[in-house]
Amino acid sequence: MATNTLITYRDLLGVNVRECNEELVSLTDYNLMCSYKSRMCDMQLYLGNKVLVRRSVANMLQKAQKNLVSIHSKYLLNVTYGFRSIEIQTKLFKGMVSHVAQDIYYENPVELYEKVHEYIAVPVVSGHPTGGAVDITIFDSVCGADIDMGSKMYVFDDRCRTFDQSIGEIGQSNRKLLRSLMLDVGFAPYDGEYWHFSYGDREWAKYYAKNNAMYEQISLSQATKLLR
């Protein structure tokens, strides 16, 4: 798929899913750095500081971490979000629908959903509830802080788009580094948010033109059955 092409809600509606029932695992068991950001800590009530993902995702993140260290020995991948239950995704989505609909009337509900999808994915096609999507940045272990990505995570304006030209050269370079690391091991990017990547979900399947996605959205109760 072409660089800087945003996958939309409509794009994802036609993607089929064949759930493979792969287990969820905690990234702390893989010695990967996890650090919930204050604006995105809703799953901490249920998981504490654990970040859950599908096993293949964890293995791929390990490979990306190894590749990163070979480039910058003091850099670490910092996963700030993984699995989000479909219940929480639906709650967030409904809240954003109400917010967006206050400002503009959308005669066609699909148009409304398309707009909301830019901020909070429509639950039936969302990646985080599959356990296949992660939010991620790069941490400098010497400075003790995330490296400059041009804008803060979870600030939803034009600067969060991966290829936004208003950010500085350092931020642009660091975004390219992160994107390259993740794509090299098989993740698909969502270029509407420089920090969001996924594997096995509808977005991944669409990006790589796969016949179907492998992970379906799961509830909190389903997650406990898949957790290993």
MIDOSE-1310 file (N, C-alpha, C; in nm, 2 decimals, decimal comma, always signed):
residues 228
matn	+0,08/-0,12/+0,00/+0,00/+0,00/+0,00/+0,09/+0,12/+0,00; +0,04/+0,23/-0,06/+0,12/+0,35/-0,07/+0,15/+0,42/+0,06; +0,26/+0,48/+0,07/+0,30/+0,55/+0,19/+0,19/+0,66/+0,22; +0,16/+0,69/+0,35/+0,08/+0,80/+0,39/-0,07/+0,78/+0,33
tlit	-0,11/+0,66/+0,32/-0,25/+0,63/+0,29/-0,32/+0,59/+0,41; -0,43/+0,66/+0,45/-0,50/+0,63/+0,57/-0,61/+0,53/+0,54; -0,61/+0,42/+0,62/-0,72/+0,32/+0,61/-0,84/+0,37/+0,68; -0,95/+0,37/+0,62/-1,08/+0,43/+0,67/-1,17/+0,32/+0,73
yrdl	-1,27/+0,36/+0,79/-1,38/+0,27/+0,84/-1,44/+0,19/+0,73; -1,47/+0,26/+0,62/-1,53/+0,19/+0,50/-1,43/+0,08/+0,45; -1,30/+0,11/+0,45/-1,20/+0,02/+0,40/-1,21/-0,11/+0,48; -1,24/-0,10/+0,61/-1,23/-0,21/+0,70/-1,36/-0,30/+0,70
lgvn	-1,47/-0,24/+0,66/-1,60/-0,31/+0,67/-1,60/-0,43/+0,59; -1,53/-0,43/+0,48/-1,53/-0,55/+0,39/-1,43/-0,66/+0,42; -1,35/-0,64/+0,53/-1,25/-0,74/+0,56/-1,31/-0,85/+0,65; -1,29/-0,97/+0,60/-1,34/-1,08/+0,68/-1,24/-1,12/+0,79
vrec	-1,29/-1,19/+0,89/-1,21/-1,24/+1,00/-1,22/-1,39/+1,02; -1,11/-1,46/+1,03/-1,11/-1,60/+1,07/-1,03/-1,61/+1,20; -1,10/-1,60/+1,31/-1,04/-1,60/+1,44/-0,95/-1,73/+1,46; -0,83/-1,71/+1,50/-0,74/-1,82/+1,52/-0,73/-1,87/+1,67
neel	-0,79/-1,79/+1,76/-0,79/-1,83/+1,90/-0,65/-1,83/+1,96; -0,56/-1,75/+1,91/-0,43/-1,74/+1,97/-0,44/-1,67/+2,11; -0,36/-1,72/+2,20/-0,37/-1,67/+2,34/-0,32/-1,53/+2,35; -0,36/-1,47/+2,46/-0,31/-1,34/+2,50/-0,20/-1,36/+2,60
vslt	-0,10/-1,28/+2,60/+0,01/-1,29/+2,69/+0,05/-1,15/+2,75; +0,11/-1,14/+2,86/+0,16/-1,02/+2,92/+0,30/-0,98/+2,87; +0,31/-0,86/+2,82/+0,44/-0,81/+2,77/+0,55/-0,81/+2,88; +0,51/-0,80/+3,01/+0,61/-0,80/+3,11/+0,68/-0,94/+3,12
dynl	+0,61/-1,04/+3,07/+0,68/-1,17/+3,07/+0,78/-1,18/+2,96; +0,78/-1,09/+2,87/+0,87/-1,08/+2,75/+0,98/-0,98/+2,78; +0,99/-0,92/+2,90/+1,09/-0,82/+2,93/+1,08/-0,70/+2,84; +0,96/-0,67/+2,80/+0,94/-0,55/+2,71/+0,89/-0,44/+2,80
mcsy	+0,93/-0,32/+2,78/+0,89/-0,20/+2,86/+0,75/-0,16/+2,83; +0,67/-0,15/+2,94/+0,53/-0,11/+2,93/+0,51/+0,01/+3,02; +0,44/+0,11/+2,97/+0,42/+0,23/+3,05/+0,29/+0,30/+3,01; +0,18/+0,27/+3,08/+0,05/+0,34/+3,04/+0,07/+0,49/+3,06
ksrm	+0,02/+0,56/+2,96/+0,01/+0,71/+2,97/-0,12/+0,74/+3,05; -0,11/+0,86/+3,12/-0,23/+0,89/+3,21/-0,36/+0,91/+3,13; -0,35/+0,95/+3,00/-0,48/+0,97/+2,93/-0,53/+0,84/+2,88; -0,46/+0,73/+2,89/-0,50/+0,60/+2,83/-0,47/+0,49/+2,94
cdmq	-0,54/+0,50/+3,05/-0,51/+0,41/+3,16/-0,63/+0,33/+3,20; -0,73/+0,32/+3,11/-0,86/+0,26/+3,14/-0,85/+0,11/+3,17; -0,75/+0,04/+3,11/-0,74/-0,10/+3,13/-0,66/-0,13/+3,26; -0,60/-0,04/+3,32/-0,53/-0,06/+3,45/-0,62/-0,11/+3,56
lylg	-0,74/-0,07/+3,56/-0,84/-0,11/+3,66/-0,85/-0,26/+3,66; -0,84/-0,32/+3,54/-0,85/-0,47/+3,52/-0,72/-0,55/+3,52; -0,62/-0,48/+3,47/-0,49/-0,55/+3,45/-0,37/-0,50/+3,53; -0,39/-0,40/+3,61/-0,28/-0,33/+3,68/-0,19/-0,27/+3,57
nkvl	-0,06/-0,29/+3,59/+0,03/-0,24/+3,49/+0,07/-0,33/+3,38; +0,00/-0,45/+3,37/+0,02/-0,54/+3,26/-0,04/-0,49/+3,13; +0,03/-0,51/+3,02/-0,02/-0,49/+2,89/-0,03/-0,62/+2,82; -0,15/-0,65/+2,77/-0,17/-0,78/+2,71/-0,18/-0,76/+2,55
vrrs	-0,13/-0,86/+2,48/-0,13/-0,87/+2,34/-0,14/-1,02/+2,30; -0,17/-1,04/+2,17/-0,16/-1,18/+2,13/-0,01/-1,23/+2,12; +0,01/-1,36/+2,13/+0,14/-1,41/+2,15/+0,23/-1,37/+2,03; +0,18/-1,38/+1,91/+0,26/-1,34/+1,79/+0,30/-1,20/+1,79
vanm	+0,22/-1,11/+1,84/+0,25/-0,97/+1,86/+0,37/-0,95/+1,95; +0,36/-1,02/+2,07/+0,47/-1,02/+2,16/+0,60/-1,06/+2,10; +0,60/-1,17/+2,03/+0,72/-1,22/+1,96/+0,78/-1,12/+1,86; +0,69/-1,06/+1,79/+0,73/-0,96/+1,69/+0,79/-0,83/+1,76
lqka	+0,73/-0,79/+1,87/+0,79/-0,68/+1,94/+0,93/-0,71/+1,99; +0,95/-0,83/+2,04/+1,08/-0,87/+2,08/+1,19/-0,86/+1,97; +1,15/-0,90/+1,85/+1,23/-0,89/+1,73/+1,26/-0,74/+1,70; +1,16/-0,66/+1,71/+1,17/-0,51/+1,68/+1,27/-0,45/+1,78
qknl	+1,25/-0,49/+1,91/+1,34/-0,44/+2,02/+1,48/-0,48/+1,99; +1,51/-0,60/+1,95/+1,64/-0,64/+1,92/+1,70/-0,56/+1,80; +1,62/-0,53/+1,70/+1,67/-0,45/+1,59/+1,70/-0,31/+1,63; +1,62/-0,26/+1,72/+1,64/-0,12/+1,77/+1,77/-0,11/+1,85
vsih	+1,79/-0,20/+1,93/+1,92/-0,20/+2,01/+2,04/-0,21/+1,93; +2,03/-0,28/+1,81/+2,14/-0,29/+1,72/+2,17/-0,16/+1,66; +2,07/-0,07/+1,65/+2,09/+0,07/+1,59/+2,13/+0,17/+1,70; +2,06/+0,17/+1,81/+2,08/+0,26/+1,92/+2,08/+0,17/+2,05
skyl	+2,20/+0,15/+2,11/+2,21/+0,06/+2,22/+2,13/+0,10/+2,34; +2,11/+0,23/+2,36/+2,04/+0,28/+2,48/+1,89/+0,31/+2,46; +1,84/+0,27/+2,34/+1,70/+0,29/+2,31/+1,62/+0,17/+2,34; +1,49/+0,18/+2,39/+1,40/+0,08/+2,42/+1,27/+0,11/+2,36
lnvt	+1,20/+0,01/+2,31/+1,06/+0,02/+2,27/+0,97/+0,04/+2,40; +0,88/+0,13/+2,40/+0,80/+0,16/+2,51/+0,65/+0,14/+2,47; +0,59/+0,03/+2,51/+0,45/+0,00/+2,47/+0,36/+0,06/+2,57; +0,28/+0,16/+2,52/+0,19/+0,23/+2,62/+0,05/+0,18/+2,62
ygfr	+0,02/+0,09/+2,53/-0,12/+0,03/+2,52/-0,12/-0,09/+2,44; -0,20/-0,19/+2,48/-0,22/-0,31/+2,40/-0,37/-0,34/+2,39; -0,40/-0,46/+2,45/-0,54/-0,50/+2,45/-0,63/-0,40/+2,52; -0,75/-0,37/+2,46/-0,86/-0,30/+2,52/-0,98/-0,38/+2,50
siei	-1,06/-0,40/+2,60/-1,18/-0,48/+2,59/-1,28/-0,41/+2,49; -1,36/-0,49/+2,43/-1,46/-0,44/+2,34/-1,56/-0,35/+2,42; -1,58/-0,39/+2,54/-1,68/-0,31/+2,63/-1,62/-0,16/+2,64; -1,49/-0,15/+2,67/-1,44/-0,01/+2,69/-1,43/+0,06/+2,55
qtkl	-1,39/-0,02/+2,45/-1,39/+0,05/+2,32/-1,53/+0,10/+2,28; -1,63/+0,03/+2,31/-1,77/+0,07/+2,28/-1,81/+0,20/+2,36; -1,77/+0,20/+2,48/-1,80/+0,32/+2,57/-1,73/+0,44/+2,52; -1,60/+0,43/+2,48/-1,52/+0,54/+2,43/-1,58/+0,59/+2,29
fkgm	-1,62/+0,49/+2,21/-1,68/+0,53/+2,08/-1,81/+0,60/+2,10; -1,89/+0,56/+2,18/-2,02/+0,62/+2,20/-2,00/+0,77/+2,25; -1,91/+0,78/+2,34/-1,88/+0,92/+2,39/-1,83/+1,01/+2,28; -1,74/+0,96/+2,19/-1,69/+1,04/+2,08/-1,80/+1,07/+1,98
vshv	-1,89/+0,98/+1,96/-2,01/+1,00/+1,87/-2,09/+1,12/+1,92; -2,12/+1,12/+2,05/-2,20/+1,23/+2,11/-2,13/+1,36/+2,09; -1,99/+1,36/+2,11/-1,91/+1,48/+2,10/-1,91/+1,54/+1,96; -1,89/+1,45/+1,86/-1,88/+1,49/+1,72/-2,01/+1,54/+1,67
aqdi	-2,12/+1,47/+1,71/-2,25/+1,50/+1,66/-2,30/+1,63/+1,71; -2,24/+1,68/+1,82/-2,29/+1,81/+1,87/-2,25/+1,93/+1,78; -2,14/+1,91/+1,71/-2,09/+2,02/+1,62/-2,15/+2,02/+1,48; -2,16/+1,90/+1,43/-2,21/+1,89/+1,29/-2,31/+1,79/+1,27
yyen	-2,42/+1,81/+1,20/-2,52/+1,71/+1,17/-2,48/+1,63/+1,05; -2,48/+1,50/+1,07/-2,45/+1,40/+0,96/-2,57/+1,33/+0,92; -2,62/+1,36/+0,80/-2,74/+1,29/+0,76/-2,72/+1,14/+0,74; -2,60/+1,11/+0,69/-2,57/+0,97/+0,67/-2,49/+0,92/+0,79
pvel	-2,54/+0,82/+0,87/-2,46/+0,77/+0,98/-2,32/+0,72/+0,95; -2,30/+0,67/+0,83/-2,17/+0,62/+0,79/-2,07/+0,73/+0,79; -2,12/+0,85/+0,75/-2,03/+0,96/+0,75/-1,99/+1,00/+0,89; -2,09/+1,00/+0,98/-2,06/+1,03/+1,12/-1,96/+0,93/+1,17
yekv	-1,98/+0,80/+1,15/-1,89/+0,70/+1,20/-1,75/+0,71/+1,14; -1,74/+0,75/+1,01/-1,62/+0,77/+0,95/-1,54/+0,88/+1,02; -1,61/+0,99/+1,05/-1,54/+1,10/+1,12/-1,49/+1,06/+1,26; -1,58/+0,99/+1,34/-1,54/+0,95/+1,47/-1,43/+0,85/+1,47
heyi	-1,43/+0,77/+1,36/-1,32/+0,66/+1,35/-1,18/+0,73/+1,34; -1,17/+0,85/+1,30/-1,04/+0,92/+1,30/-0,98/+0,94/+1,44; -1,07/+0,93/+1,54/-1,03/+0,95/+1,68/-1,04/+0,83/+1,76; -1,15/+0,76/+1,75/-1,18/+0,63/+1,82/-1,24/+0,53/+1,72
avpv	-1,17/+0,42/+1,70/-1,21/+0,33/+1,60/-1,35/+0,27/+1,63; -1,43/+0,25/+1,52/-1,56/+0,19/+1,53/-1,54/+0,05/+1,59; -1,61/+0,02/+1,70/-1,58/-0,11/+1,77/-1,58/-0,23/+1,68; -1,67/-0,25/+1,58/-1,67/-0,37/+1,50/-1,55/-0,39/+1,42
vsgh	-1,47/-0,28/+1,40/-1,35/-0,30/+1,31/-1,22/-0,26/+1,39; -1,24/-0,23/+1,52/-1,12/-0,18/+1,59/-1,02/-0,28/+1,62; -0,89/-0,23/+1,63/-0,78/-0,32/+1,65/-0,74/-0,35/+1,79; -0,75/-0,25/+1,88/-0,71/-0,28/+2,02/-0,79/-0,39/+2,09
ptgg	-0,92/-0,40/+2,07/-0,99/-0,51/+2,13/-0,96/-0,65/+2,07; -0,88/-0,66/+1,97/-0,84/-0,79/+1,92/-0,72/-0,84/+1,99; -0,64/-0,75/+2,06/-0,51/-0,79/+2,11/-0,40/-0,78/+2,01; -0,44/-0,74/+1,89/-0,34/-0,73/+1,79/-0,27/-0,59/+1,77
avdi	-0,33/-0,49/+1,83/-0,28/-0,35/+1,81/-0,20/-0,30/+1,93; -0,10/-0,22/+1,91/-0,03/-0,16/+2,02/-0,01/-0,01/+1,99; +0,00/+0,06/+2,09/+0,05/+0,20/+2,09/+0,19/+0,20/+2,14; +0,29/+0,26/+2,07/+0,43/+0,24/+2,10/+0,51/+0,36/+2,07
tifd	+0,61/+0,39/+2,15/+0,71/+0,49/+2,12/+0,85/+0,44/+2,15; +0,95/+0,52/+2,15/+1,08/+0,48/+2,18/+1,13/+0,56/+2,30; +1,19/+0,49/+2,40/+1,24/+0,54/+2,52/+1,39/+0,55/+2,52; +1,45/+0,66/+2,56/+1,59/+0,67/+2,58/+1,63/+0,64/+2,72
svcg	+1,70/+0,53/+2,74/+1,73/+0,49/+2,88/+1,84/+0,58/+2,94; +1,91/+0,65/+2,87/+2,01/+0,75/+2,92/+1,94/+0,87/+2,98; +1,86/+0,93/+2,89/+1,78/+1,05/+2,93/+1,67/+1,02/+3,03; +1,62/+0,90/+3,02/+1,51/+0,86/+3,11/+1,37/+0,91/+3,06
adid	+1,36/+0,93/+2,93/+1,24/+0,98/+2,87/+1,22/+0,93/+2,73; +1,09/+0,94/+2,68/+1,07/+0,91/+2,54/+1,14/+1,01/+2,45; +1,19/+0,96/+2,34/+1,25/+1,05/+2,24/+1,15/+1,14/+2,17; +1,20/+1,25/+2,11/+1,12/+1,35/+2,05/+1,05/+1,29/+1,93
mgsk	+0,92/+1,28/+1,93/+0,84/+1,23/+1,82/+0,76/+1,35/+1,75; +0,80/+1,47/+1,78/+0,73/+1,58/+1,72/+0,61/+1,63/+1,78; +0,54/+1,54/+1,85/+0,42/+1,58/+1,93/+0,40/+1,47/+2,03; +0,32/+1,50/+2,14/+0,30/+1,40/+2,24/+0,19/+1,30/+2,19
myvf	+0,21/+1,18/+2,25/+0,11/+1,08/+2,22/-0,03/+1,12/+2,28; -0,13/+1,07/+2,20/-0,27/+1,09/+2,24/-0,32/+1,24/+2,24; -0,24/+1,32/+2,17/-0,29/+1,46/+2,14/-0,34/+1,45/+2,00; -0,47/+1,46/+1,98/-0,53/+1,43/+1,85/-0,56/+1,55/+1,77
ddrc	-0,45/+1,60/+1,70/-0,46/+1,70/+1,61/-0,38/+1,66/+1,48; -0,36/+1,75/+1,39/-0,29/+1,71/+1,27/-0,15/+1,66/+1,29; -0,08/+1,70/+1,40/+0,05/+1,66/+1,43/+0,07/+1,51/+1,46; -0,04/+1,45/+1,50/-0,04/+1,31/+1,53/-0,03/+1,22/+1,41
rtfd	-0,06/+1,28/+1,29/-0,04/+1,21/+1,17/+0,10/+1,18/+1,14; +0,14/+1,06/+1,10/+0,28/+1,02/+1,09/+0,36/+1,11/+1,00; +0,31/+1,16/+0,89/+0,38/+1,23/+0,80/+0,35/+1,38/+0,80; +0,30/+1,43/+0,91/+0,27/+1,57/+0,92/+0,40/+1,65/+0,91
qsig	+0,39/+1,75/+0,82/+0,51/+1,83/+0,79/+0,54/+1,95/+0,88; +0,45/+1,97/+0,97/+0,46/+2,09/+1,06/+0,56/+2,06/+1,18; +0,59/+1,93/+1,20/+0,68/+1,90/+1,31/+0,82/+1,91/+1,26; +0,91/+1,92/+1,36/+1,06/+1,94/+1,33/+1,12/+1,82/+1,27
eigq	+1,24/+1,84/+1,22/+1,32/+1,73/+1,15/+1,35/+1,61/+1,24; +1,38/+1,64/+1,37/+1,41/+1,54/+1,46/+1,29/+1,45/+1,48; +1,17/+1,51/+1,50/+1,05/+1,43/+1,52/+1,02/+1,35/+1,40; +1,04/+1,40/+1,28/+1,01/+1,33/+1,15/+1,11/+1,21/+1,14
snrk	+1,23/+1,23/+1,17/+1,33/+1,13/+1,17/+1,30/+1,01/+1,26; +1,26/+1,05/+1,39/+1,23/+0,95/+1,49/+1,10/+0,87/+1,45; +1,01/+0,94/+1,39/+0,89/+0,87/+1,35/+0,92/+0,76/+1,24; +1,01/+0,80/+1,15/+1,05/+0,71/+1,04/+1,12/+0,59/+1,10
llrs	+1,20/+0,62/+1,20/+1,27/+0,51/+1,27/+1,17/+0,41/+1,33; +1,08/+0,46/+1,40/+0,98/+0,37/+1,47/+0,90/+0,30/+1,36; +0,85/+0,37/+1,26/+0,77/+0,30/+1,16/+0,85/+0,19/+1,08; +0,98/+0,22/+1,05/+1,06/+0,12/+0,99/+1,08/+0,00/+1,07
lmld	+1,11/+0,02/+1,20/+1,13/-0,09/+1,29/+1,00/-0,18/+1,30; +0,89/-0,12/+1,30/+0,76/-0,20/+1,32/+0,72/-0,27/+1,19; +0,74/-0,20/+1,07/+0,71/-0,26/+0,94/+0,81/-0,37/+0,91; +0,93/-0,36/+0,95/+1,03/-0,46/+0,92/+1,00/-0,60/+0,98
vgfa	+0,93/-0,60/+1,09/+0,89/-0,73/+1,15/+0,75/-0,77/+1,12; +0,68/-0,69/+1,04/+0,55/-0,74/+0,99/+0,43/-0,67/+1,04; +0,44/-0,56/+1,12/+0,33/-0,48/+1,17/+0,28/-0,39/+1,06; +0,15/-0,35/+1,06/+0,09/-0,26/+0,97/+0,08/-0,12/+1,05
pydg	+0,11/-0,01/+0,98/+0,09/+0,12/+1,05/-0,05/+0,17/+1,03; -0,09/+0,26/+1,13/-0,20/+0,34/+1,11/-0,15/+0,48/+1,10; -0,14/+0,54/+0,99/-0,06/+0,67/+0,98/-0,14/+0,79/+1,02; -0,26/+0,77/+1,07/-0,34/+0,88/+1,14/-0,29/+0,90/+1,28
eywh	-0,21/+0,80/+1,33/-0,15/+0,81/+1,47/-0,02/+0,75/+1,46; +0,09/+0,83/+1,47/+0,22/+0,78/+1,45/+0,26/+0,67/+1,54; +0,19/+0,65/+1,65/+0,22/+0,55/+1,76/+0,15/+0,42/+1,74; +0,06/+0,41/+1,65/-0,03/+0,29/+1,64/+0,01/+0,19/+1,53
fsyg	+0,03/+0,07/+1,57/+0,06/-0,04/+1,48/-0,01/-0,16/+1,51; -0,03/-0,25/+1,42/-0,11/-0,37/+1,45/-0,07/-0,49/+1,36; -0,11/-0,61/+1,41/-0,08/-0,73/+1,34/-0,21/-0,82/+1,36; -0,25/-0,88/+1,26/-0,36/-0,98/+1,27/-0,50/-0,93/+1,27
drew	-0,51/-0,80/+1,28/-0,65/-0,74/+1,28/-0,69/-0,70/+1,14; -0,81/-0,63/+1,13/-0,86/-0,59/+1,00/-0,76/-0,49/+0,93; -0,71/-0,40/+1,01/-0,62/-0,30/+0,95/-0,50/-0,36/+0,89; -0,44/-0,46/+0,96/-0,32/-0,53/+0,91/-0,36/-0,60/+0,78
akyy	-0,48/-0,67/+0,78/-0,52/-0,75/+0,66/-0,54/-0,66/+0,54; -0,60/-0,54/+0,57/-0,63/-0,45/+0,46/-0,49/-0,39/+0,41; -0,41/-0,35/+0,49/-0,28/-0,29/+0,45/-0,20/-0,38/+0,37; -0,19/-0,51/+0,40/-0,11/-0,61/+0,33/-0,19/-0,69/+0,23
aknn	-0,32/-0,65/+0,21/-0,40/-0,72/+0,11/-0,42/-0,87/+0,14; -0,44/-0,91/+0,27/-0,46/-1,04/+0,31/-0,60/-1,09/+0,28; -0,62/-1,22/+0,27/-0,76/-1,27/+0,24/-0,85/-1,24/+0,36; -0,79/-1,24/+0,48/-0,87/-1,22/+0,60/-0,79/-1,18/+0,72
amye	-0,85/-1,12/+0,82/-0,78/-1,10/+0,94/-0,78/-1,22/+1,03; -0,69/-1,23/+1,13/-0,68/-1,35/+1,21/-0,74/-1,33/+1,35; -0,76/-1,20/+1,39/-0,80/-1,17/+1,53/-0,93/-1,10/+1,53; -1,03/-1,14/+1,60/-1,16/-1,08/+1,62/-1,16/-1,00/+1,75
qisl	-1,25/-0,90/+1,77/-1,26/-0,83/+1,89/-1,31/-0,93/+2,00; -1,26/-0,91/+2,12/-1,29/-1,00/+2,23/-1,33/-0,91/+2,36; -1,42/-0,97/+2,44/-1,46/-0,91/+2,56/-1,37/-0,94/+2,68; -1,39/-0,88/+2,79/-1,31/-0,91/+2,91/-1,32/-1,05/+2,95
sqat	-1,44/-1,11/+2,94/-1,46/-1,25/+2,98/-1,39/-1,34/+2,89; -1,40/-1,31/+2,76/-1,33/-1,39/+2,66/-1,18/-1,38/+2,68; -1,13/-1,26/+2,72/-0,99/-1,24/+2,73/-0,93/-1,33/+2,84; -1,00/-1,35/+2,95/-0,96/-1,44/+3,06/-0,94/-1,58/+3,01
kllr	-1,02/-1,62/+2,91/-1,01/-1,76/+2,86/-0,89/-1,77/+2,77; -0,85/-1,66/+2,70/-0,73/-1,67/+2,61/-0,60/-1,63/+2,68; -0,61/-1,59/+2,80/-0,49/-1,54/+2,87/-0,40/-1,66/+2,92; -0,27/-1,65/+2,89/-0,18/-1,75/+2,93/-0,06/-1,69/+3,01
